[in-house]
């Protein structure tokens, strides 16, 4: 096959594919342009997950008519002049690819006016070409409207997720830049509903409270430190305030939102020994360092950076954050005094037994049940075992569409993040089927009137937040029910460290005996360890 030069319409779409992966990529690029233009107010409107419609409005410096037409040409930028500038990037954008890349894969309209023009310039583009030029009225700033993303690239379009999932990615992008630029007022509207509004007062804690809720915002610890040329500052949750996923780690390098495994490992190292395994903190980390110490040109969408000295960065992050955590007040844990917490233990399920009949011997470390069976000693992890029993019960109730519901005599309110609210809207039918009854009670605040009965005695706030976070992480809607059942069962189950009576242990074992998949918990961890009589004899030297 002979070598040939590809036509411009093909190369433009290839380049666009490197920059524009999904609707959130468009929002990210345009927000960065608005911030580079000095905007103090940015409004984002999206419909149908951004696939059908996106609009970004700012009050930045705007463009003249000549600059507006130059801006839609590839590699046209005001942010670098030569090769040496690539080592001293001070802006979020610099490649000059955002607008032409978007125009190559969608219909786009630009309405912009700088401080010296008497009227705004309006351009309408289709397939990367200007089809309308007009003068219109607009205050200084820029409005960019994008419609029908990937309409001319059906192969790319079919790889997008559902509108609600794509909206979730957009919510995350806007939330991250609101955290990085607390002095800028952000307004995000999704399908006509205000999802996020920030004050722009310059206080990081204010933005964190607007995104994650007032209660979480008040708990966050401030940290700050300088090591050589590295300056770090931000907010982090103290030990005892944890999340179910890593999605609450926000990294900003010279105010650029990035994904970086090195920083994630540094955070884990700082919290080592302070939080439980498979639990994660909420951390907002801002790193400032000389531009020549990082390479921001390693990813087409500028989502990753490379540090010149990884070890220095790792040590600085770990030490600064650990110092703040070591000074954090000790979190007290309030134990439930609800004597009916084990009521569900006395219920039974139908099904074939997969454990032999067991005789309870006692409890070890208030975490493990010791029992004698027909062939030796059995050690049962009480949390894992109860988790398996509750999981199977919840799955069975989903199939029967008849959940056990605990109505709350004293309803409580929860504040949710924009992404959690989007998940709540998307999974509303599942939440209701599980036994949750929530009513809108203000902006991103819900009144909880009932919960699944298996959560009796659990920390309901934590259970709800973890459930929403795990549903947000679950991309396969077919597995929503299983993901929800695992989360609820984990929070409703007996905890390690809880002393059980003989009757309570007997009730749990009886249910576990009648559970088909009794050998593992829903997360795959073992519920039972068996020491055979033969092995015991061998260990004690009774047989050779």
C-alpha angles and dihedrals in degrees: 000000000000122000114249139171113255118236117256095251090059097045091048091055092047090052091046090052090059092054104029111054099153140342091284088061089060092049091048095051094046094046089052090052090050092050092048087052089059097251117173093187126044125177121192122194123184135173131191092010090307091291092109103028141008129168128181118191124187141168095222128133094286129205136273119236092261094048092047091059092044092050093066092058117095117262092008107141141151093204104076132030105183147001093278091060091066088074093052106047111166098166133071094235126040111140097080092225105108102087098037091045092053092044090053093060104031146024109272137189125194123197112177141155131182126208095265102047121094092212138023123256117236121197127177117196132191122185089353096305128110110244099167132034119183144151116240141168121267138135117249111297140060137280119191121186122192123191136181099010113208092001089139092043105058091168090062093041094059091057092062117102127233118305090252092053092048089048088054091057090050092049089053093051094050092045091052094052090045087057092047094048107034090165091065121082111230126193120186121188120186117191091339095311122112103237101172134013122173127193098223092220093142095247115125092202090056092055092044089053091049091052103035101025135264095273093055091042092056092051096053117112120223117228132183135168145157125214113176108302092348120097119186132184139154147104132289138177117253121240109286094038103090142156134218097235141034091244092102094069110104119186126190123180112192084343093304114129108233143168112229130168093200091060091046090054091048090054091049090050091051092052095042110134092008102082134036123267114271091020123108139200131235107243131173106193125186117188122189120190138144112292092236089063092066138047111218092174098078098094128048092224092042091237094132135049133195120221121217091220113027096179094056091051093045093050094045094051094044096047096043094049095041091053090055092046093049089057094048117116115256111263114231118217118216112213118216116249093197103131091196093064090109096044092110090058092075093059120093137210132215118243143097118298116248096179126063118244108283134205115214115237100174147280129293122209089343086279110075131054116219115212138169120227137179091278109032141296126344124198114197123196099224095206095047092044094050089044090057092048093050093044092055090046093052092047090050091050090050089056092048092042088224109113123184104243129200111207113209118232087197108038116204135204130237129196114216133197119245091259092048090051091051089051090048091053092046094048098037095120092049092048091052092047089053092054103263118136113189129172128196108256104175135312107346090337122119133191111225112213102167140012136187109288091236088069092065106135095012127120096267097193092053092044092053095045092049091047092053092045093051092047089051089054093047107091096179108077090195087069095047093103093050093046091050092047091052092050095047093044091052092054095042096048127100110270128234108259096039116124113229130200120235089255092052092050091047091050093051094048091048091055093044090053089057095047113100096213095040097140096074139032119239089269092056098255117135118261096191136040116195125204106190122221088241092055092048092052090050094049091051092048095246091128132027 
